[in-house]
Amino acid sequence: MLDETWAMSPSVALRPEPFGALAYHFGNRKLIFLKSPELVAVVRALGTGAAVRDALAQAGVPESQWTAYESALQGLADSDMIRRAA
C-alpha cells in the first residue's frame, strides 16, 4: 500500500473536529471517526495524487508509525472511504 496512489472516495465528506475529523460516506452511510489530525492530513494529502508513503511524509508522520497508519488506511479502504486512484 505504501507505494500505491489512493484518494478519498468521491462519496465521502470530511467534517473537521477538535480530535481530527468525521468521515461520512453518502453512498453506504458509514460514519468513521478519524481520531488524529495527522490521519486527516494523510487522507487529504492522498487527494493530491501522492503515494501513501509521500502522504505520510508530507503529514509529518514519523516512519516508525507508518505501519499503524497503513493499518488505519486499510480500514478506510475496506469501508470505501478511500479508493485506489485510477
Biopython code that builds the backbone (N, CA, C, O; Angstrom):
import numpy as np
from Bio.PDB.StructureBuilder import StructureBuilder

atoms = [
    (1, "MET", "N", (0.814, -1.197, 0.000)),
    (1, "MET", "CA", (0.000, 0.000, 0.000)),
    (1, "MET", "C", (0.858, 1.262, 0.000)),
    (1, "MET", "O", (0.457, 2.274, -0.575)),
    (2, "LEU", "N", (2.000, 1.224, 0.616)),
    (2, "LEU", "CA", (2.817, 2.435, 0.755)),
    (2, "LEU", "C", (3.192, 3.070, -0.575)),
    (2, "LEU", "O", (3.287, 4.293, -0.678)),
    (3, "ASP", "N", (3.402, 2.250, -1.585)),
    (3, "ASP", "CA", (3.815, 2.790, -2.877)),
    (3, "ASP", "C", (2.654, 2.957, -3.855)),
    (3, "ASP", "O", (2.865, 3.271, -5.027)),
    (4, "GLU", "N", (1.438, 2.749, -3.374)),
    (4, "GLU", "CA", (0.261, 2.907, -4.223)),
    (4, "GLU", "C", (-0.335, 4.300, -4.043)),
    (4, "GLU", "O", (-0.134, 4.959, -3.023)),
    (5, "THR", "N", (-1.064, 4.720, -5.056)),
    (5, "THR", "CA", (-1.738, 6.010, -5.020)),
    (5, "THR", "C", (-3.204, 5.777, -4.694)),
    (5, "THR", "O", (-3.884, 5.002, -5.367)),
    (6, "TRP", "N", (-3.682, 6.450, -3.663)),
    (6, "TRP", "CA", (-5.059, 6.331, -3.191)),
    (6, "TRP", "C", (-5.674, 7.722, -3.147)),
    (6, "TRP", "O", (-4.957, 8.723, -3.170)),
    (7, "ALA", "N", (-6.976, 7.788, -3.085)),
    (7, "ALA", "CA", (-7.684, 9.062, -2.959)),
    (7, "ALA", "C", (-8.973, 8.824, -2.185)),
    (7, "ALA", "O", (-9.478, 7.703, -2.125)),
    (8, "MET", "N", (-9.489, 9.876, -1.604)),
    (8, "MET", "CA", (-10.760, 9.779, -0.902)),
    (8, "MET", "C", (-11.859, 9.492, -1.915)),
    (8, "MET", "O", (-11.862, 10.042, -3.016)),
    (9, "SER", "N", (-12.778, 8.637, -1.538)),
    (9, "SER", "CA", (-13.917, 8.320, -2.398)),
    (9, "SER", "C", (-14.701, 9.599, -2.682)),
    (9, "SER", "O", (-14.843, 10.441, -1.794)),
    (10, "PRO", "N", (-15.212, 9.759, -3.904)),
    (10, "PRO", "CA", (-15.982, 10.968, -4.215)),
    (10, "PRO", "C", (-17.283, 11.063, -3.420)),
    (10, "PRO", "O", (-17.895, 12.131, -3.378)),
    (11, "SER", "N", (-17.714, 9.986, -2.799)),
    (11, "SER", "CA", (-18.937, 9.988, -1.991)),
    (11, "SER", "C", (-18.686, 10.310, -0.524)),
    (11, "SER", "O", (-19.599, 10.207, 0.295)),
    (12, "VAL", "N", (-17.456, 10.698, -0.182)),
    (12, "VAL", "CA", (-17.085, 10.935, 1.211)),
    (12, "VAL", "C", (-16.864, 12.417, 1.467)),
    (12, "VAL", "O", (-16.269, 13.127, 0.656)),
    (13, "ALA", "N", (-17.354, 12.862, 2.604)),
    (13, "ALA", "CA", (-17.105, 14.229, 3.063)),
    (13, "ALA", "C", (-16.435, 14.158, 4.432)),
    (13, "ALA", "O", (-16.779, 13.321, 5.267)),
    (14, "LEU", "N", (-15.478, 15.049, 4.641)),
    (14, "LEU", "CA", (-14.810, 15.160, 5.939)),
    (14, "LEU", "C", (-15.326, 16.400, 6.656)),
    (14, "LEU", "O", (-15.442, 17.472, 6.061)),
    (15, "ARG", "N", (-15.635, 16.244, 7.937)),
    (15, "ARG", "CA", (-16.015, 17.383, 8.754)),
    (15, "ARG", "C", (-14.974, 17.531, 9.850)),
    (15, "ARG", "O", (-14.836, 16.652, 10.701)),
    (16, "PRO", "N", (-14.236, 18.643, 9.834)),
    (16, "PRO", "CA", (-13.208, 18.838, 10.863)),
    (16, "PRO", "C", (-13.809, 18.862, 12.271)),
    (16, "PRO", "O", (-14.888, 19.410, 12.495)),
    (17, "GLU", "N", (-13.093, 18.262, 13.194)),
    (17, "GLU", "CA", (-13.470, 18.219, 14.604)),
    (17, "GLU", "C", (-12.202, 18.440, 15.421)),
    (17, "GLU", "O", (-11.101, 18.255, 14.903)),
    (18, "PRO", "N", (-12.333, 18.832, 16.688)),
    (18, "PRO", "CA", (-11.136, 19.055, 17.517)),
    (18, "PRO", "C", (-10.223, 17.827, 17.614)),
    (18, "PRO", "O", (-9.007, 17.978, 17.734)),
    (19, "PHE", "N", (-10.783, 16.627, 17.563)),
    (19, "PHE", "CA", (-9.996, 15.397, 17.678)),
    (19, "PHE", "C", (-9.414, 14.942, 16.348)),
    (19, "PHE", "O", (-8.530, 14.085, 16.332)),
    (20, "GLY", "N", (-9.882, 15.488, 15.239)),
    (20, "GLY", "CA", (-9.458, 15.071, 13.902)),
    (20, "GLY", "C", (-10.535, 15.398, 12.894)),
    (20, "GLY", "O", (-10.604, 16.522, 12.399)),
    (21, "ALA", "N", (-11.394, 14.407, 12.578)),
    (21, "ALA", "CA", (-12.492, 14.654, 11.638)),
    (21, "ALA", "C", (-13.486, 13.503, 11.672)),
    (21, "ALA", "O", (-13.181, 12.400, 12.125)),
    (22, "LEU", "N", (-14.671, 13.792, 11.185)),
    (22, "LEU", "CA", (-15.669, 12.768, 10.911)),
    (22, "LEU", "C", (-15.662, 12.551, 9.404)),
    (22, "LEU", "O", (-15.671, 13.510, 8.632)),
    (23, "ALA", "N", (-15.645, 11.299, 8.990)),
    (23, "ALA", "CA", (-15.735, 10.962, 7.569)),
    (23, "ALA", "C", (-17.082, 10.291, 7.354)),
    (23, "ALA", "O", (-17.391, 9.280, 7.984)),
    (24, "TYR", "N", (-17.880, 10.861, 6.461)),
    (24, "TYR", "CA", (-19.201, 10.309, 6.189)),
    (24, "TYR", "C", (-19.282, 9.906, 4.730)),
    (24, "TYR", "O", (-18.964, 10.690, 3.837)),
    (25, "HIS", "N", (-19.713, 8.669, 4.497)),
    (25, "HIS", "CA", (-19.879, 8.147, 3.145)),
    (25, "HIS", "C", (-21.359, 8.236, 2.784)),
    (25, "HIS", "O", (-22.187, 7.561, 3.395)),
    (26, "PHE", "N", (-21.693, 9.055, 1.807)),
    (26, "PHE", "CA", (-23.081, 9.275, 1.429)),
    (26, "PHE", "C", (-23.692, 8.066, 0.714)),
    (26, "PHE", "O", (-24.916, 7.945, 0.662)),
    (27, "GLY", "N", (-22.880, 7.185, 0.172)),
    (27, "GLY", "CA", (-23.395, 6.009, -0.519)),
    (27, "GLY", "C", (-23.778, 4.887, 0.426)),
    (27, "GLY", "O", (-24.895, 4.373, 0.370)),
    (28, "ASN", "N", (-22.844, 4.502, 1.303)),
    (28, "ASN", "CA", (-23.121, 3.386, 2.213)),
    (28, "ASN", "C", (-23.498, 3.849, 3.620)),
    (28, "ASN", "O", (-23.735, 3.028, 4.506)),
    (29, "ARG", "N", (-23.551, 5.160, 3.819)),
    (29, "ARG", "CA", (-23.991, 5.804, 5.058)),
    (29, "ARG", "C", (-23.125, 5.469, 6.261)),
    (29, "ARG", "O", (-23.593, 5.527, 7.398)),
    (30, "LYS", "N", (-21.868, 5.119, 6.022)),
    (30, "LYS", "CA", (-20.960, 4.843, 7.136)),
    (30, "LYS", "C", (-20.388, 6.146, 7.657)),
    (30, "LYS", "O", (-20.127, 7.080, 6.899)),
    (31, "LEU", "N", (-20.200, 6.190, 8.960)),
    (31, "LEU", "CA", (-19.592, 7.320, 9.644)),
    (31, "LEU", "C", (-18.377, 6.791, 10.386)),
    (31, "LEU", "O", (-18.482, 5.869, 11.194)),
    (32, "ILE", "N", (-17.232, 7.378, 10.106)),
    (32, "ILE", "CA", (-15.991, 6.931, 10.733)),
    (32, "ILE", "C", (-15.305, 8.127, 11.379)),
    (32, "ILE", "O", (-15.249, 9.214, 10.804)),
    (33, "PHE", "N", (-14.789, 7.910, 12.570)),
    (33, "PHE", "CA", (-14.047, 8.940, 13.280)),
    (33, "PHE", "C", (-12.574, 8.822, 12.905)),
    (33, "PHE", "O", (-11.967, 7.768, 13.097)),
    (34, "LEU", "N", (-12.005, 9.879, 12.381)),
    (34, "LEU", "CA", (-10.558, 9.943, 12.159)),
    (34, "LEU", "C", (-10.007, 10.628, 13.401)),
    (34, "LEU", "O", (-10.164, 11.837, 13.571)),
    (35, "LYS", "N", (-9.367, 9.860, 14.259)),
    (35, "LYS", "CA", (-9.081, 10.304, 15.616)),
    (35, "LYS", "C", (-7.767, 11.054, 15.805)),
    (35, "LYS", "O", (-7.298, 11.210, 16.932)),
    (36, "SER", "N", (-7.180, 11.511, 14.725)),
    (36, "SER", "CA", (-5.982, 12.343, 14.874)),
    (36, "SER", "C", (-5.879, 13.308, 13.702)),
    (36, "SER", "O", (-6.197, 12.959, 12.565)),
    (37, "PRO", "N", (-5.430, 14.525, 13.989)),
    (37, "PRO", "CA", (-5.238, 15.495, 12.906)),
    (37, "PRO", "C", (-4.240, 15.006, 11.859)),
    (37, "PRO", "O", (-4.349, 15.349, 10.682)),
    (38, "GLU", "N", (-3.261, 14.198, 12.297)),
    (38, "GLU", "CA", (-2.271, 13.677, 11.352)),
    (38, "GLU", "C", (-2.916, 12.725, 10.353)),
    (38, "GLU", "O", (-2.585, 12.757, 9.168)),
    (39, "LEU", "N", (-3.825, 11.885, 10.813)),
    (39, "LEU", "CA", (-4.515, 10.969, 9.895)),
    (39, "LEU", "C", (-5.362, 11.764, 8.901)),
    (39, "LEU", "O", (-5.427, 11.419, 7.721)),
    (40, "VAL", "N", (-6.000, 12.812, 9.373)),
    (40, "VAL", "CA", (-6.776, 13.674, 8.473)),
    (40, "VAL", "C", (-5.852, 14.288, 7.424)),
    (40, "VAL", "O", (-6.202, 14.345, 6.246)),
    (41, "ALA", "N", (-4.680, 14.744, 7.846)),
    (41, "ALA", "CA", (-3.717, 15.325, 6.910)),
    (41, "ALA", "C", (-3.269, 14.306, 5.873)),
    (41, "ALA", "O", (-3.093, 14.648, 4.704)),
    (42, "VAL", "N", (-3.083, 13.051, 6.290)),
    (42, "VAL", "CA", (-2.689, 11.998, 5.354)),
    (42, "VAL", "C", (-3.799, 11.765, 4.336)),
    (42, "VAL", "O", (-3.532, 11.700, 3.136)),
    (43, "VAL", "N", (-5.031, 11.640, 4.796)),
    (43, "VAL", "CA", (-6.162, 11.394, 3.890)),
    (43, "VAL", "C", (-6.305, 12.549, 2.901)),
    (43, "VAL", "O", (-6.544, 12.325, 1.714)),
    (44, "ARG", "N", (-6.162, 13.769, 3.379)),
    (44, "ARG", "CA", (-6.251, 14.924, 2.470)),
    (44, "ARG", "C", (-5.101, 14.918, 1.464)),
    (44, "ARG", "O", (-5.298, 15.252, 0.296)),
    (45, "ALA", "N", (-3.900, 14.539, 1.910)),
    (45, "ALA", "CA", (-2.739, 14.502, 1.020)),
    (45, "ALA", "C", (-2.904, 13.447, -0.064)),
    (45, "ALA", "O", (-2.369, 13.603, -1.162)),
    (46, "LEU", "N", (-3.632, 12.379, 0.225)),
    (46, "LEU", "CA", (-3.867, 11.354, -0.787)),
    (46, "LEU", "C", (-4.597, 11.941, -1.987)),
    (46, "LEU", "O", (-4.399, 11.492, -3.116)),
    (47, "GLY", "N", (-5.428, 12.930, -1.753)),
    (47, "GLY", "CA", (-6.177, 13.567, -2.834)),
    (47, "GLY", "C", (-5.327, 14.363, -3.794)),
    (47, "GLY", "O", (-5.807, 14.773, -4.851)),
    (48, "THR", "N", (-4.079, 14.590, -3.449)),
    (48, "THR", "CA", (-3.186, 15.354, -4.326)),
    (48, "THR", "C", (-2.469, 14.467, -5.334)),
    (48, "THR", "O", (-1.671, 14.947, -6.138)),
    (49, "GLY", "N", (-2.760, 13.171, -5.285)),
    (49, "GLY", "CA", (-2.101, 12.245, -6.199)),
    (49, "GLY", "C", (-0.830, 11.652, -5.623)),
    (49, "GLY", "O", (-0.070, 10.985, -6.324)),
    (50, "ALA", "N", (-0.603, 11.902, -4.329)),
    (50, "ALA", "CA", (0.595, 11.388, -3.677)),
    (50, "ALA", "C", (0.421, 9.913, -3.333)),
    (50, "ALA", "O", (-0.677, 9.465, -3.003)),
    (51, "ALA", "N", (1.508, 9.173, -3.412)),
    (51, "ALA", "CA", (1.505, 7.798, -2.918)),
    (51, "ALA", "C", (1.372, 7.854, -1.403)),
    (51, "ALA", "O", (1.669, 8.881, -0.793)),
    (52, "VAL", "N", (0.934, 6.776, -0.800)),
    (52, "VAL", "CA", (0.736, 6.740, 0.646)),
    (52, "VAL", "C", (2.022, 7.133, 1.364)),
    (52, "VAL", "O", (1.981, 7.905, 2.323)),
    (53, "ARG", "N", (3.143, 6.622, 0.922)),
    (53, "ARG", "CA", (4.439, 6.944, 1.531)),
    (53, "ARG", "C", (4.678, 8.457, 1.530)),
    (53, "ARG", "O", (5.107, 9.020, 2.538)),
    (54, "ASP", "N", (4.405, 9.103, 0.416)),
    (54, "ASP", "CA", (4.604, 10.547, 0.297)),
    (54, "ASP", "C", (3.614, 11.320, 1.168)),
    (54, "ASP", "O", (3.970, 12.335, 1.766)),
    (55, "ALA", "N", (2.368, 10.834, 1.237)),
    (55, "ALA", "CA", (1.357, 11.484, 2.061)),
    (55, "ALA", "C", (1.738, 11.413, 3.548)),
    (55, "ALA", "O", (1.559, 12.380, 4.287)),
    (56, "LEU", "N", (2.258, 10.274, 3.969)),
    (56, "LEU", "CA", (2.696, 10.126, 5.357)),
    (56, "LEU", "C", (3.843, 11.087, 5.673)),
    (56, "LEU", "O", (3.849, 11.741, 6.716)),
    (57, "ALA", "N", (4.790, 11.162, 4.781)),
    (57, "ALA", "CA", (5.921, 12.072, 4.986)),
    (57, "ALA", "C", (5.450, 13.523, 4.982)),
    (57, "ALA", "O", (5.883, 14.320, 5.815)),
    (58, "GLN", "N", (4.578, 13.863, 4.060)),
    (58, "GLN", "CA", (4.061, 15.228, 3.956)),
    (58, "GLN", "C", (3.306, 15.634, 5.226)),
    (58, "GLN", "O", (3.363, 16.792, 5.638)),
    (59, "ALA", "N", (2.606, 14.689, 5.841)),
    (59, "ALA", "CA", (1.847, 14.974, 7.062)),
    (59, "ALA", "C", (2.728, 14.972, 8.307)),
    (59, "ALA", "O", (2.256, 15.272, 9.404)),
    (60, "GLY", "N", (3.995, 14.638, 8.145)),
    (60, "GLY", "CA", (4.919, 14.645, 9.272)),
    (60, "GLY", "C", (4.818, 13.436, 10.182)),
    (60, "GLY", "O", (5.225, 13.495, 11.343)),
    (61, "VAL", "N", (4.282, 12.345, 9.670)),
    (61, "VAL", "CA", (4.158, 11.113, 10.464)),
    (61, "VAL", "C", (5.532, 10.442, 10.528)),
    (61, "VAL", "O", (6.131, 10.165, 9.489)),
    (62, "PRO", "N", (6.036, 10.179, 11.737)),
    (62, "PRO", "CA", (7.332, 9.502, 11.853)),
    (62, "PRO", "C", (7.291, 8.124, 11.193)),
    (62, "PRO", "O", (6.289, 7.414, 11.283)),
    (63, "GLU", "N", (8.359, 7.763, 10.547)),
    (63, "GLU", "CA", (8.417, 6.484, 9.827)),
    (63, "GLU", "C", (8.141, 5.298, 10.744)),
    (63, "GLU", "O", (7.634, 4.272, 10.291)),
    (64, "SER", "N", (8.464, 5.428, 12.015)),
    (64, "SER", "CA", (8.212, 4.337, 12.964)),
    (64, "SER", "C", (6.714, 4.084, 13.166)),
    (64, "SER", "O", (6.332, 3.031, 13.678)),
    (65, "GLN", "N", (5.860, 5.039, 12.770)),
    (65, "GLN", "CA", (4.415, 4.893, 12.930)),
    (65, "GLN", "C", (3.701, 4.544, 11.622)),
    (65, "GLN", "O", (2.478, 4.402, 11.612)),
    (66, "TRP", "N", (4.425, 4.408, 10.548)),
    (66, "TRP", "CA", (3.808, 4.167, 9.241)),
    (66, "TRP", "C", (2.991, 2.875, 9.203)),
    (66, "TRP", "O", (1.952, 2.826, 8.545)),
    (67, "THR", "N", (3.438, 1.843, 9.892)),
    (67, "THR", "CA", (2.699, 0.582, 9.891)),
    (67, "THR", "C", (1.311, 0.770, 10.504)),
    (67, "THR", "O", (0.326, 0.242, 9.988)),
    (68, "ALA", "N", (1.235, 1.514, 11.594)),
    (68, "ALA", "CA", (-0.056, 1.776, 12.236)),
    (68, "ALA", "C", (-0.951, 2.599, 11.317)),
    (68, "ALA", "O", (-2.150, 2.333, 11.224)),
    (69, "TYR", "N", (-0.392, 3.582, 10.645)),
    (69, "TYR", "CA", (-1.180, 4.405, 9.723)),
    (69, "TYR", "C", (-1.619, 3.598, 8.506)),
    (69, "TYR", "O", (-2.728, 3.774, 8.002)),
    (70, "GLU", "N", (-0.748, 2.722, 8.042)),
    (70, "GLU", "CA", (-1.110, 1.858, 6.915)),
    (70, "GLU", "C", (-2.298, 0.972, 7.292)),
    (70, "GLU", "O", (-3.193, 0.745, 6.477)),
    (71, "SER", "N", (-2.302, 0.482, 8.515)),
    (71, "SER", "CA", (-3.418, -0.330, 9.002)),
    (71, "SER", "C", (-4.701, 0.501, 9.068)),
    (71, "SER", "O", (-5.767, 0.019, 8.686)),
    (72, "ALA", "N", (-4.608, 1.734, 9.545)),
    (72, "ALA", "CA", (-5.779, 2.623, 9.605)),
    (72, "ALA", "C", (-6.288, 2.921, 8.198)),
    (72, "ALA", "O", (-7.497, 2.933, 7.965)),
    (73, "LEU", "N", (-5.381, 3.159, 7.269)),
    (73, "LEU", "CA", (-5.785, 3.440, 5.891)),
    (73, "LEU", "C", (-6.427, 2.214, 5.244)),
    (73, "LEU", "O", (-7.348, 2.347, 4.438)),
    (74, "GLN", "N", (-5.946, 1.026, 5.591)),
    (74, "GLN", "CA", (-6.566, -0.196, 5.065)),
    (74, "GLN", "C", (-7.993, -0.316, 5.570)),
    (74, "GLN", "O", (-8.877, -0.750, 4.831)),
    (75, "GLY", "N", (-8.227, 0.062, 6.817)),
    (75, "GLY", "CA", (-9.582, 0.077, 7.354)),
    (75, "GLY", "C", (-10.472, 1.056, 6.605)),
    (75, "GLY", "O", (-11.641, 0.769, 6.347)),
    (76, "LEU", "N", (-9.921, 2.208, 6.258)),
    (76, "LEU", "CA", (-10.683, 3.188, 5.474)),
    (76, "LEU", "C", (-10.969, 2.637, 4.077)),
    (76, "LEU", "O", (-12.046, 2.861, 3.525)),
    (77, "ALA", "N", (-10.016, 1.926, 3.517)),
    (77, "ALA", "CA", (-10.227, 1.321, 2.192)),
    (77, "ALA", "C", (-11.302, 0.238, 2.261)),
    (77, "ALA", "O", (-12.136, 0.130, 1.361)),
    (78, "ASP", "N", (-11.283, -0.550, 3.312)),
    (78, "ASP", "CA", (-12.283, -1.616, 3.482)),
    (78, "ASP", "C", (-13.690, -1.045, 3.609)),
    (78, "ASP", "O", (-14.665, -1.716, 3.271)),
    (79, "SER", "N", (-13.801, 0.194, 4.096)),
    (79, "SER", "CA", (-15.098, 0.867, 4.246)),
    (79, "SER", "C", (-15.422, 1.754, 3.057)),
    (79, "SER", "O", (-16.414, 2.482, 3.084)),
    (80, "ASP", "N", (-14.595, 1.706, 2.006)),
    (80, "ASP", "CA", (-14.761, 2.524, 0.790)),
    (80, "ASP", "C", (-14.663, 4.017, 1.068)),
    (80, "ASP", "O", (-15.229, 4.822, 0.329)),
    (81, "MET", "N", (-13.952, 4.395, 2.123)),
    (81, "MET", "CA", (-13.708, 5.813, 2.395)),
    (81, "MET", "C", (-12.596, 6.328, 1.477)),
    (81, "MET", "O", (-12.623, 7.471, 1.020)),
    (82, "ILE", "N", (-11.622, 5.458, 1.222)),
    (82, "ILE", "CA", (-10.585, 5.774, 0.240)),
    (82, "ILE", "C", (-10.565, 4.664, -0.797)),
    (82, "ILE", "O", (-10.958, 3.529, -0.524)),
    (83, "ARG", "N", (-10.100, 5.012, -1.997)),
    (83, "ARG", "CA", (-10.021, 4.058, -3.109)),
    (83, "ARG", "C", (-8.683, 4.208, -3.805)),
    (83, "ARG", "O", (-8.053, 5.264, -3.753)),
    (84, "ARG", "N", (-8.258, 3.135, -4.459)),
    (84, "ARG", "CA", (-7.054, 3.238, -5.299)),
    (84, "ARG", "C", (-7.346, 4.247, -6.403)),
    (84, "ARG", "O", (-8.411, 4.237, -7.021)),
    (85, "ALA", "N", (-6.383, 5.104, -6.628)),
    (85, "ALA", "CA", (-6.546, 6.112, -7.682)),
    (85, "ALA", "C", (-6.378, 5.442, -9.037)),
    (85, "ALA", "O", (-5.569, 4.529, -9.202)),
    (86, "ALA", "N", (-7.146, 5.907, -9.985)),
    (86, "ALA", "CA", (-7.102, 5.320, -11.333)),
    (86, "ALA", "C", (-5.945, 5.863, -12.124)),
    (86, "ALA", "O", (-5.753, 5.482, -13.279)),
]
sb = StructureBuilder()
sb.init_structure("model")
sb.init_model(0)
sb.init_chain("A")
sb.init_seg("    ")
for serial, (resi, resn, name, xyz) in enumerate(atoms, 1):
    if name == "N":
        sb.init_residue(resn, " ", resi, " ")
    sb.init_atom(name, np.array(xyz, "f"), 0.0, 1.0, " ", f" {name:<3s}", serial, name[0])
structure = sb.get_structure()
